Each structure stands twice: as C-alpha cells, then as structure tokens.
Amino acid sequence: MTQHIQESCGLPVNKDPTILYEDNAACITQIKEGYIKSDRTKHIPPKFFSFTQELEKNKDVNVQYVRSSENAADLFTKALPTTVFRKLIHNIGMRRLQDF
C-alpha cells in the first residue's frame, strides 16, 4: 500500500520486500509452503494460504523468524514480565524524561 501511495505522488518507490517478523514457526511454514491441513487449520479456507504464499514467492514480503523474547509487538498484545517489558521498551526507543 505504501508503495502505491509513493508511486501515485511521484515519489521514489522502494522495491524492497516488506519484512514480516514472526515468532510462530508453524505460521512461517504455512506462509512459505502453503496450506497444510491439520486439526487447527481445517476451518480456514485454503485460498487465504495461497494468497500469502504468492506474496512470499513474488518477493513482496520477506518472512523472518524472531524469538518471542525479542518480538516488540508483544509489548502491545501481551502482559510481559518486567524485565522483558523494559528491554522491549528500550529497543523501540522509548525513554523516560528523567533519563535525559
């Protein structure tokens, strides 16, 4: 979407694939290899898997594994232990005003 907006505005377009950081190995396998039928995926239509697999094949997205303990998205989706919370807050650049 960002590339389309940049192109429409006449701005230089970055053709690098969008990097998706994922901490679930099964999800990465599903994206790279397509639909894998199991008890947990039987309710999901296969067409959704083919779309994400096509994006990966066309190099529109690059799916990379990130350890759960280093996944910054967990800040917004999970209750974390204090040490992990502080580490991730620091990694995304948030600081307390007292620290400056």
MISE-524713 format. One record per residue: residue in one letter; residue number from 1; x, y negated, z negated of N, C-alpha, C, O, CB in turn. Coordinates in nm, 2 decimals, always signed. Glycine has a CB too. Example, Ala and Ser with C-alpha at 12.3 -4.5 7.8 and 13.67 -1.06 7.14 Angstrom:
+-------+-------+--------+---------+--------+---------+----------+--------+--------+---------+--------+--------+---------+--------+---------+----------+--------+
| kekol | vokol | n_east | n_north |   n_up | ca_east | ca_north |  ca_up | c_east | c_north |   c_up | o_east | o_north |   o_up | cb_east | cb_north |  cb_up |
+-------+-------+--------+---------+--------+---------+----------+--------+--------+---------+--------+--------+---------+--------+---------+----------+--------+
|     a |     1 |  +1.32 |   +0.57 |  -0.78 |   +1.23 |    +0.45 |  -0.78 |  +1.32 |   +0.33 |  -0.78 |  +1.42 |   +0.33 |  -0.85 |   +1.13 |    +0.45 |  -0.90 |
|     s |     2 |  +1.28 |   +0.22 |  -0.71 |   +1.37 |    +0.11 |  -0.71 |  +1.29 |   +0.00 |  -0.79 |  +1.34 |   -0.11 |  -0.80 |   +1.41 |    +0.06 |  -0.57 |
+-------+-------+--------+---------+--------+---------+----------+--------+--------+---------+--------+--------+---------+--------+---------+----------+--------+
REM end
This chain:
+-------+-------+--------+---------+--------+---------+----------+--------+--------+---------+--------+--------+---------+--------+---------+----------+--------+
| kekol | vokol | n_east | n_north |   n_up | ca_east | ca_north |  ca_up | c_east | c_north |   c_up | o_east | o_north |   o_up | cb_east | cb_north |  cb_up |
+-------+-------+--------+---------+--------+---------+----------+--------+--------+---------+--------+--------+---------+--------+---------+----------+--------+
|     m |     1 |  +0.08 |   +0.12 |  +0.00 |   +0.00 |    +0.00 |  +0.00 |  +0.09 |   -0.13 |  +0.00 |  +0.06 |   -0.22 |  +0.07 |   -0.09 |    +0.00 |  -0.12 |
|     t |     2 |  +0.19 |   -0.12 |  -0.08 |   +0.28 |    -0.24 |  -0.09 |  +0.35 |   -0.26 |  +0.05 |  +0.36 |   -0.38 |  +0.09 |   +0.39 |    -0.21 |  -0.19 |
|     q |     3 |  +0.39 |   -0.16 |  +0.12 |   +0.45 |    -0.17 |  +0.25 |  +0.35 |   -0.24 |  +0.35 |  +0.39 |   -0.32 |  +0.43 |   +0.50 |    -0.04 |  +0.30 |
|     h |     4 |  +0.22 |   -0.20 |  +0.34 |   +0.12 |    -0.25 |  +0.43 |  +0.11 |   -0.40 |  +0.40 |  +0.10 |   -0.48 |  +0.50 |   -0.01 |    -0.18 |  +0.41 |
|     i |     5 |  +0.10 |   -0.44 |  +0.28 |   +0.09 |    -0.59 |  +0.24 |  +0.21 |   -0.66 |  +0.29 |  +0.20 |   -0.77 |  +0.35 |   +0.07 |    -0.60 |  +0.09 |
|     q |     6 |  +0.33 |   -0.61 |  +0.27 |   +0.45 |    -0.68 |  +0.31 |  +0.45 |   -0.69 |  +0.46 |  +0.49 |   -0.80 |  +0.51 |   +0.58 |    -0.60 |  +0.27 |
|     e |     7 |  +0.41 |   -0.59 |  +0.53 |   +0.41 |    -0.59 |  +0.68 |  +0.31 |   -0.70 |  +0.73 |  +0.34 |   -0.77 |  +0.82 |   +0.38 |    -0.45 |  +0.74 |
|     s |     8 |  +0.19 |   -0.70 |  +0.67 |   +0.09 |    -0.80 |  +0.71 |  +0.13 |   -0.94 |  +0.69 |  +0.09 |   -1.03 |  +0.76 |   -0.04 |    -0.77 |  +0.63 |
|     c |     9 |  +0.21 |   -0.96 |  +0.58 |   +0.26 |    -1.10 |  +0.55 |  +0.39 |   -1.14 |  +0.63 |  +0.44 |   -1.25 |  +0.61 |   +0.28 |    -1.11 |  +0.41 |
|     g |    10 |  +0.44 |   -1.05 |  +0.71 |   +0.56 |    -1.07 |  +0.79 |  +0.68 |   -1.06 |  +0.70 |  +0.79 |   -1.12 |  +0.75 |   +0.55 |    -1.21 |  +0.85 |
|     l |    11 |  +0.68 |   -1.00 |  +0.59 |   +0.80 |    -0.98 |  +0.51 |  +0.87 |   -0.86 |  +0.55 |  +0.81 |   -0.77 |  +0.60 |   +0.75 |    -0.98 |  +0.36 |
|     p |    12 |  +1.00 |   -0.85 |  +0.52 |   +1.08 |    -0.73 |  +0.55 |  +1.02 |   -0.62 |  +0.46 |  +0.99 |   -0.63 |  +0.35 |   +1.23 |    -0.75 |  +0.52 |
|     v |    13 |  +1.01 |   -0.50 |  +0.53 |   +0.95 |    -0.38 |  +0.47 |  +1.06 |   -0.29 |  +0.43 |  +1.14 |   -0.25 |  +0.50 |   +0.85 |    -0.32 |  +0.56 |
|     n |    14 |  +1.05 |   -0.24 |  +0.30 |   +1.14 |    -0.14 |  +0.25 |  +1.08 |   +0.00 |  +0.29 |  +0.97 |   +0.03 |  +0.25 |   +1.16 |    -0.15 |  +0.10 |
|     k |    15 |  +1.16 |   +0.07 |  +0.37 |   +1.11 |    +0.20 |  +0.42 |  +1.15 |   +0.32 |  +0.33 |  +1.13 |   +0.43 |  +0.37 |   +1.16 |    +0.22 |  +0.56 |
|     d |    16 |  +1.21 |   +0.29 |  +0.22 |   +1.25 |    +0.40 |  +0.13 |  +1.12 |   +0.46 |  +0.07 |  +1.02 |   +0.40 |  +0.05 |   +1.34 |    +0.35 |  +0.01 |
|     p |    17 |  +1.13 |   +0.59 |  +0.05 |   +1.01 |    +0.66 |  -0.01 |  +0.98 |   +0.61 |  -0.15 |  +1.07 |   +0.57 |  -0.22 |   +1.03 |    +0.81 |  -0.01 |
|     t |    18 |  +0.86 |   +0.62 |  -0.19 |   +0.82 |    +0.58 |  -0.33 |  +0.86 |   +0.70 |  -0.42 |  +0.83 |   +0.81 |  -0.39 |   +0.66 |    +0.56 |  -0.34 |
|     i |    19 |  +0.93 |   +0.66 |  -0.53 |   +0.98 |    +0.77 |  -0.62 |  +0.87 |   +0.79 |  -0.72 |  +0.82 |   +0.70 |  -0.79 |   +1.11 |    +0.73 |  -0.68 |
|     l |    20 |  +0.83 |   +0.92 |  -0.74 |   +0.73 |    +0.96 |  -0.84 |  +0.81 |   +1.04 |  -0.94 |  +0.87 |   +1.14 |  -0.91 |   +0.61 |    +1.04 |  -0.78 |
|     y |    21 |  +0.81 |   +0.99 |  -1.07 |   +0.88 |    +1.06 |  -1.17 |  +0.77 |   +1.15 |  -1.24 |  +0.67 |   +1.10 |  -1.29 |   +0.95 |    +0.96 |  -1.27 |
|     e |    22 |  +0.80 |   +1.28 |  -1.25 |   +0.70 |    +1.37 |  -1.31 |  +0.77 |   +1.46 |  -1.41 |  +0.89 |   +1.51 |  -1.39 |   +0.64 |    +1.46 |  -1.20 |
|     d |    23 |  +0.71 |   +1.49 |  -1.52 |   +0.77 |    +1.57 |  -1.63 |  +0.70 |   +1.71 |  -1.63 |  +0.73 |   +1.79 |  -1.72 |   +0.75 |    +1.51 |  -1.76 |
|     n |    24 |  +0.62 |   +1.74 |  -1.53 |   +0.55 |    +1.87 |  -1.53 |  +0.60 |   +1.95 |  -1.41 |  +0.58 |   +1.91 |  -1.29 |   +0.40 |    +1.85 |  -1.52 |
|     a |    25 |  +0.68 |   +2.06 |  -1.44 |   +0.74 |    +2.13 |  -1.33 |  +0.63 |   +2.20 |  -1.24 |  +0.65 |   +2.21 |  -1.12 |   +0.83 |    +2.24 |  -1.39 |
|     a |    26 |  +0.52 |   +2.24 |  -1.29 |   +0.41 |    +2.30 |  -1.21 |  +0.35 |   +2.20 |  -1.12 |  +0.32 |   +2.23 |  -1.00 |   +0.30 |    +2.36 |  -1.30 |
|     c |    27 |  +0.34 |   +2.08 |  -1.16 |   +0.29 |    +1.97 |  -1.07 |  +0.39 |   +1.95 |  -0.96 |  +0.34 |   +1.93 |  -0.84 |   +0.27 |    +1.84 |  -1.15 |
|     i |    28 |  +0.52 |   +1.94 |  -0.98 |   +0.62 |    +1.92 |  -0.88 |  +0.61 |   +2.04 |  -0.78 |  +0.62 |   +2.01 |  -0.66 |   +0.76 |    +1.91 |  -0.94 |
|     t |    29 |  +0.60 |   +2.16 |  -0.83 |   +0.59 |    +2.27 |  -0.74 |  +0.46 |   +2.26 |  -0.65 |  +0.47 |   +2.29 |  -0.53 |   +0.58 |    +2.40 |  -0.82 |
|     q |    30 |  +0.35 |   +2.22 |  -0.71 |   +0.22 |    +2.21 |  -0.63 |  +0.24 |   +2.10 |  -0.52 |  +0.20 |   +2.12 |  -0.41 |   +0.11 |    +2.17 |  -0.72 |
|     i |    31 |  +0.31 |   +1.99 |  -0.55 |   +0.33 |    +1.89 |  -0.45 |  +0.42 |   +1.93 |  -0.34 |  +0.39 |   +1.91 |  -0.22 |   +0.38 |    +1.76 |  -0.52 |
|     k |    32 |  +0.53 |   +2.00 |  -0.38 |   +0.63 |    +2.04 |  -0.27 |  +0.59 |   +2.16 |  -0.19 |  +0.62 |   +2.16 |  -0.07 |   +0.76 |    +2.07 |  -0.34 |
|     e |    33 |  +0.52 |   +2.25 |  -0.25 |   +0.48 |    +2.38 |  -0.18 |  +0.34 |   +2.39 |  -0.14 |  +0.30 |   +2.48 |  -0.07 |   +0.52 |    +2.49 |  -0.27 |
|     g |    34 |  +0.26 |   +2.30 |  -0.19 |   +0.12 |    +2.30 |  -0.15 |  +0.03 |   +2.37 |  -0.25 |  +0.07 |   +2.40 |  -0.37 |   +0.10 |    +2.36 |  -0.02 |
|     y |    35 |  -0.09 |   +2.41 |  -0.21 |   -0.18 |    +2.47 |  -0.30 |  -0.14 |   +2.61 |  -0.35 |  -0.11 |   +2.70 |  -0.27 |   -0.32 |    +2.49 |  -0.23 |
|     i |    36 |  -0.13 |   +2.62 |  -0.48 |   -0.10 |    +2.75 |  -0.55 |  -0.22 |   +2.79 |  -0.63 |  -0.25 |   +2.72 |  -0.73 |   +0.03 |    +2.74 |  -0.63 |
|     k |    37 |  -0.30 |   +2.89 |  -0.59 |   -0.42 |    +2.92 |  -0.66 |  -0.39 |   +2.99 |  -0.79 |  -0.31 |   +3.09 |  -0.80 |   -0.51 |    +3.01 |  -0.57 |
|     s |    38 |  -0.45 |   +2.94 |  -0.90 |   -0.44 |    +3.00 |  -1.03 |  -0.57 |   +2.97 |  -1.10 |  -0.66 |   +2.90 |  -1.05 |   -0.31 |    +2.95 |  -1.10 |
|     d |    39 |  -0.58 |   +3.03 |  -1.22 |   -0.70 |    +3.00 |  -1.30 |  -0.72 |   +2.85 |  -1.33 |  -0.83 |   +2.80 |  -1.35 |   -0.69 |    +3.08 |  -1.43 |
|     r |    40 |  -0.60 |   +2.78 |  -1.34 |   -0.61 |    +2.64 |  -1.38 |  -0.64 |   +2.55 |  -1.26 |  -0.68 |   +2.43 |  -1.27 |   -0.48 |    +2.60 |  -1.44 |
|     t |    41 |  -0.61 |   +2.60 |  -1.14 |   -0.63 |    +2.51 |  -1.02 |  -0.75 |   +2.56 |  -0.93 |  -0.78 |   +2.49 |  -0.83 |   -0.51 |    +2.51 |  -0.94 |
|     k |    42 |  -0.82 |   +2.66 |  -0.97 |   -0.93 |    +2.71 |  -0.88 |  -1.04 |   +2.61 |  -0.86 |  -1.12 |   +2.63 |  -0.76 |   -0.98 |    +2.84 |  -0.94 |
|     h |    43 |  -1.06 |   +2.52 |  -0.95 |   -1.17 |    +2.42 |  -0.94 |  -1.13 |   +2.30 |  -0.85 |  -1.22 |   +2.21 |  -0.83 |   -1.22 |    +2.38 |  -1.07 |
|     i |    44 |  -1.00 |   +2.29 |  -0.81 |   -0.96 |    +2.17 |  -0.74 |  -0.96 |   +2.21 |  -0.59 |  -0.89 |   +2.31 |  -0.55 |   -0.81 |    +2.13 |  -0.78 |
|     p |    45 |  -1.02 |   +2.13 |  -0.50 |   -1.02 |    +2.17 |  -0.36 |  -0.88 |   +2.16 |  -0.30 |  -0.81 |   +2.07 |  -0.33 |   -1.12 |    +2.07 |  -0.29 |
|     p |    46 |  -0.85 |   +2.26 |  -0.22 |   -0.71 |    +2.27 |  -0.16 |  -0.68 |   +2.14 |  -0.08 |  -0.56 |   +2.11 |  -0.06 |   -0.70 |    +2.39 |  -0.07 |
|     k |    47 |  -0.78 |   +2.07 |  -0.02 |   -0.74 |    +1.95 |  +0.06 |  -0.67 |   +1.85 |  -0.02 |  -0.59 |   +1.77 |  +0.04 |   -0.87 |    +1.89 |  +0.11 |
|     f |    48 |  -0.68 |   +1.84 |  -0.15 |   -0.61 |    +1.74 |  -0.23 |  -0.46 |   +1.78 |  -0.24 |  -0.38 |   +1.69 |  -0.24 |   -0.67 |    +1.73 |  -0.37 |
|     f |    49 |  -0.43 |   +1.91 |  -0.24 |   -0.30 |    +1.95 |  -0.24 |  -0.23 |   +1.93 |  -0.11 |  -0.11 |   +1.89 |  -0.11 |   -0.29 |    +2.10 |  -0.28 |
|     s |    50 |  -0.30 |   +1.95 |  +0.00 |   -0.24 |    +1.93 |  +0.13 |  -0.20 |   +1.79 |  +0.15 |  -0.10 |   +1.76 |  +0.22 |   -0.33 |    +1.98 |  +0.24 |
|     f |    51 |  -0.28 |   +1.69 |  +0.10 |   -0.25 |    +1.55 |  +0.12 |  -0.12 |   +1.51 |  +0.05 |  -0.04 |   +1.45 |  +0.11 |   -0.37 |    +1.47 |  +0.06 |
|     t |    52 |  -0.11 |   +1.56 |  -0.08 |   +0.02 |    +1.52 |  -0.15 |  +0.14 |   +1.59 |  -0.09 |  +0.25 |   +1.54 |  -0.09 |   +0.00 |    +1.56 |  -0.30 |
|     q |    53 |  +0.12 |   +1.72 |  -0.04 |   +0.23 |    +1.79 |  +0.02 |  +0.27 |   +1.72 |  +0.15 |  +0.39 |   +1.71 |  +0.18 |   +0.19 |    +1.94 |  +0.05 |
|     e |    54 |  +0.17 |   +1.67 |  +0.23 |   +0.20 |    +1.60 |  +0.35 |  +0.28 |   +1.47 |  +0.32 |  +0.38 |   +1.44 |  +0.39 |   +0.07 |    +1.56 |  +0.43 |
|     l |    55 |  +0.25 |   +1.40 |  +0.22 |   +0.32 |    +1.28 |  +0.18 |  +0.47 |   +1.31 |  +0.14 |  +0.56 |   +1.24 |  +0.18 |   +0.25 |    +1.21 |  +0.06 |
|     e |    56 |  +0.49 |   +1.42 |  +0.08 |   +0.62 |    +1.46 |  +0.04 |  +0.70 |   +1.51 |  +0.16 |  +0.82 |   +1.48 |  +0.18 |   +0.61 |    +1.58 |  -0.06 |
|     k |    57 |  +0.63 |   +1.58 |  +0.25 |   +0.70 |    +1.63 |  +0.38 |  +0.74 |   +1.51 |  +0.47 |  +0.85 |   +1.51 |  +0.53 |   +0.61 |    +1.72 |  +0.45 |
|     n |    58 |  +0.65 |   +1.41 |  +0.48 |   +0.68 |    +1.29 |  +0.56 |  +0.78 |   +1.19 |  +0.50 |  +0.81 |   +1.09 |  +0.55 |   +0.55 |    +1.22 |  +0.59 |
|     k |    59 |  +0.83 |   +1.23 |  +0.38 |   +0.92 |    +1.14 |  +0.30 |  +0.86 |   +1.01 |  +0.27 |  +0.93 |   +0.90 |  +0.25 |   +1.04 |    +1.12 |  +0.39 |
|     d |    60 |  +0.72 |   +1.01 |  +0.25 |   +0.66 |    +0.89 |  +0.20 |  +0.67 |   +0.88 |  +0.05 |  +0.68 |   +0.77 |  -0.01 |   +0.51 |    +0.89 |  +0.23 |
|     v |    61 |  +0.68 |   +0.99 |  -0.02 |   +0.71 |    +1.00 |  -0.16 |  +0.82 |   +1.09 |  -0.19 |  +0.85 |   +1.19 |  -0.12 |   +0.58 |    +1.04 |  -0.24 |
|     n |    62 |  +0.89 |   +1.06 |  -0.30 |   +1.00 |    +1.15 |  -0.34 |  +0.97 |   +1.18 |  -0.49 |  +0.98 |   +1.10 |  -0.57 |   +1.14 |    +1.08 |  -0.33 |
|     v |    63 |  +0.94 |   +1.31 |  -0.51 |   +0.90 |    +1.35 |  -0.65 |  +1.03 |   +1.40 |  -0.72 |  +1.10 |   +1.49 |  -0.67 |   +0.80 |    +1.47 |  -0.64 |
|     q |    64 |  +1.05 |   +1.34 |  -0.83 |   +1.17 |    +1.37 |  -0.91 |  +1.13 |   +1.41 |  -1.05 |  +1.04 |   +1.35 |  -1.11 |   +1.27 |    +1.26 |  -0.91 |
|     y |    65 |  +1.20 |   +1.51 |  -1.10 |   +1.17 |    +1.56 |  -1.24 |  +1.24 |   +1.46 |  -1.34 |  +1.35 |   +1.42 |  -1.32 |   +1.23 |    +1.70 |  -1.26 |
|     v |    66 |  +1.16 |   +1.43 |  -1.44 |   +1.22 |    +1.35 |  -1.56 |  +1.18 |   +1.43 |  -1.68 |  +1.07 |   +1.47 |  -1.70 |   +1.16 |    +1.20 |  -1.55 |
|     r |    67 |  +1.27 |   +1.43 |  -1.78 |   +1.25 |    +1.50 |  -1.90 |  +1.14 |   +1.43 |  -1.98 |  +1.13 |   +1.30 |  -1.97 |   +1.37 |    +1.51 |  -1.99 |
|     s |    68 |  +1.05 |   +1.50 |  -2.05 |   +0.94 |    +1.44 |  -2.12 |  +0.99 |   +1.34 |  -2.22 |  +0.93 |   +1.23 |  -2.24 |   +0.86 |    +1.55 |  -2.19 |
|     s |    69 |  +1.11 |   +1.36 |  -2.28 |   +1.16 |    +1.27 |  -2.38 |  +1.21 |   +1.14 |  -2.32 |  +1.24 |   +1.04 |  -2.39 |   +1.28 |    +1.33 |  -2.46 |
|     e |    70 |  +1.22 |   +1.13 |  -2.18 |   +1.27 |    +1.01 |  -2.12 |  +1.16 |   +0.95 |  -2.03 |  +1.19 |   +0.86 |  -1.95 |   +1.39 |    +1.05 |  -2.03 |
|     n |    71 |  +1.04 |   +1.00 |  -2.03 |   +0.93 |    +0.96 |  -1.95 |  +0.87 |   +0.83 |  -2.01 |  +0.79 |   +0.84 |  -2.10 |   +0.83 |    +1.07 |  -1.93 |
|     a |    72 |  +0.90 |   +0.72 |  -1.95 |   +0.85 |    +0.59 |  -2.00 |  +0.69 |   +0.58 |  -2.00 |  +0.64 |   +0.50 |  -2.08 |   +0.91 |    +0.47 |  -1.92 |
|     a |    73 |  +0.63 |   +0.65 |  -1.91 |   +0.48 |    +0.65 |  -1.90 |  +0.42 |   +0.70 |  -2.03 |  +0.31 |   +0.66 |  -2.06 |   +0.43 |    +0.73 |  -1.78 |
|     d |    74 |  +0.49 |   +0.78 |  -2.10 |   +0.44 |    +0.84 |  -2.23 |  +0.41 |   +0.73 |  -2.33 |  +0.33 |   +0.75 |  -2.42 |   +0.53 |    +0.94 |  -2.28 |
|     l |    75 |  +0.48 |   +0.62 |  -2.32 |   +0.45 |    +0.50 |  -2.41 |  +0.30 |   +0.46 |  -2.40 |  +0.25 |   +0.42 |  -2.51 |   +0.54 |    +0.38 |  -2.37 |
|     f |    76 |  +0.24 |   +0.47 |  -2.29 |   +0.11 |    +0.43 |  -2.27 |  +0.00 |   +0.53 |  -2.27 |  -0.12 |   +0.51 |  -2.27 |   +0.10 |    +0.36 |  -2.13 |
|     t |    77 |  +0.05 |   +0.66 |  -2.29 |   -0.05 |    +0.77 |  -2.28 |  -0.05 |   +0.86 |  -2.40 |  -0.14 |   +0.95 |  -2.42 |   -0.03 |    +0.85 |  -2.16 |
|     k |    78 |  +0.05 |   +0.85 |  -2.49 |   +0.07 |    +0.95 |  -2.60 |  +0.11 |   +0.88 |  -2.73 |  +0.17 |   +0.77 |  -2.73 |   +0.17 |    +1.06 |  -2.56 |
|     a |    79 |  +0.07 |   +0.94 |  -2.84 |   +0.13 |    +0.90 |  -2.97 |  +0.27 |   +0.96 |  -2.98 |  +0.28 |   +1.08 |  -2.97 |   +0.03 |    +0.94 |  -3.09 |
|     l |    80 |  +0.37 |   +0.88 |  -3.00 |   +0.51 |    +0.93 |  -3.00 |  +0.57 |   +0.92 |  -3.14 |  +0.53 |   +0.83 |  -3.21 |   +0.59 |    +0.86 |  -2.89 |
|     p |    81 |  +0.67 |   +1.00 |  -3.16 |   +0.75 |    +0.98 |  -3.29 |  +0.82 |   +0.85 |  -3.28 |  +0.85 |   +0.80 |  -3.17 |   +0.85 |    +1.10 |  -3.31 |
|     t |    82 |  +0.84 |   +0.79 |  -3.39 |   +0.90 |    +0.65 |  -3.40 |  +1.03 |   +0.64 |  -3.32 |  +1.05 |   +0.54 |  -3.25 |   +0.92 |    +0.61 |  -3.54 |
|     t |    83 |  +1.12 |   +0.74 |  -3.33 |   +1.25 |    +0.73 |  -3.26 |  +1.23 |   +0.73 |  -3.11 |  +1.30 |   +0.66 |  -3.04 |   +1.34 |    +0.85 |  -3.31 |
|     v |    84 |  +1.15 |   +0.82 |  -3.06 |   +1.12 |    +0.83 |  -2.92 |  +1.06 |   +0.70 |  -2.87 |  +1.09 |   +0.64 |  -2.76 |   +1.03 |    +0.95 |  -2.88 |
|     f |    85 |  +0.96 |   +0.65 |  -2.95 |   +0.89 |    +0.52 |  -2.91 |  +0.99 |   +0.41 |  -2.90 |  +0.99 |   +0.33 |  -2.80 |   +0.79 |    +0.49 |  -3.02 |
|     r |    86 |  +1.08 |   +0.39 |  -3.00 |   +1.18 |    +0.28 |  -3.00 |  +1.28 |   +0.30 |  -2.88 |  +1.31 |   +0.20 |  -2.82 |   +1.26 |    +0.28 |  -3.13 |
|     k |    87 |  +1.32 |   +0.42 |  -2.85 |   +1.41 |    +0.44 |  -2.74 |  +1.34 |   +0.40 |  -2.61 |  +1.40 |   +0.34 |  -2.52 |   +1.45 |    +0.59 |  -2.73 |
|     l |    88 |  +1.22 |   +0.44 |  -2.59 |   +1.15 |    +0.41 |  -2.46 |  +1.12 |   +0.26 |  -2.45 |  +1.13 |   +0.21 |  -2.34 |   +1.02 |    +0.49 |  -2.45 |
|     i |    89 |  +1.08 |   +0.20 |  -2.56 |   +1.06 |    +0.06 |  -2.56 |  +1.19 |   -0.02 |  -2.51 |  +1.18 |   -0.11 |  -2.43 |   +1.01 |    +0.01 |  -2.70 |
|     h |    90 |  +1.30 |   +0.03 |  -2.57 |   +1.43 |    -0.03 |  -2.53 |  +1.46 |   -0.01 |  -2.38 |  +1.51 |   -0.10 |  -2.32 |   +1.54 |    +0.02 |  -2.62 |
|     n |    91 |  +1.43 |   +0.11 |  -2.33 |   +1.46 |    +0.15 |  -2.19 |  +1.38 |   +0.06 |  -2.09 |  +1.43 |   +0.04 |  -1.98 |   +1.43 |    +0.29 |  -2.17 |
|     i |    92 |  +1.26 |   +0.02 |  -2.13 |   +1.18 |    -0.06 |  -2.04 |  +1.21 |   -0.21 |  -2.05 |  +1.15 |   -0.29 |  -1.98 |   +1.03 |    -0.03 |  -2.05 |
|     g |    93 |  +1.30 |   -0.24 |  -2.15 |   +1.34 |    -0.38 |  -2.16 |  +1.26 |   -0.47 |  -2.26 |  +1.28 |   -0.59 |  -2.27 |   +1.33 |    -0.45 |  -2.03 |
|     m |    94 |  +1.18 |   -0.40 |  -2.34 |   +1.10 |    -0.48 |  -2.44 |  +1.19 |   -0.50 |  -2.56 |  +1.26 |   -0.41 |  -2.61 |   +0.97 |    -0.41 |  -2.48 |
|     r |    95 |  +1.19 |   -0.62 |  -2.61 |   +1.27 |    -0.66 |  -2.73 |  +1.19 |   -0.74 |  -2.83 |  +1.09 |   -0.81 |  -2.78 |   +1.40 |    -0.73 |  -2.69 |
|     r |    96 |  +1.22 |   -0.74 |  -2.95 |   +1.16 |    -0.83 |  -3.05 |  +1.22 |   -0.96 |  -3.04 |  +1.34 |   -0.97 |  -3.01 |   +1.16 |    -0.77 |  -3.20 |
|     l |    97 |  +1.15 |   -1.07 |  -3.06 |   +1.21 |    -1.20 |  -3.06 |  +1.32 |   -1.22 |  -3.16 |  +1.41 |   -1.30 |  -3.14 |   +1.10 |    -1.31 |  -3.07 |
|     q |    98 |  +1.31 |   -1.15 |  -3.27 |   +1.40 |    -1.16 |  -3.38 |  +1.54 |   -1.11 |  -3.34 |  +1.64 |   -1.15 |  -3.39 |   +1.36 |    -1.08 |  -3.50 |
|     d |    99 |  +1.54 |   -1.02 |  -3.23 |   +1.67 |    -0.96 |  -3.19 |  +1.75 |   -1.06 |  -3.10 |  +1.86 |   -1.02 |  -3.06 |   +1.64 |    -0.84 |  -3.11 |
|     f |   100 |  +1.70 |   -1.17 |  -3.07 |   +1.77 |    -1.27 |  -2.98 |  +1.83 |   -1.38 |  -3.05 |  +1.89 |   -1.46 |  -2.99 |   +1.68 |    -1.32 |  -2.87 |
+-------+-------+--------+---------+--------+---------+----------+--------+--------+---------+--------+--------+---------+--------+---------+----------+--------+
REM end
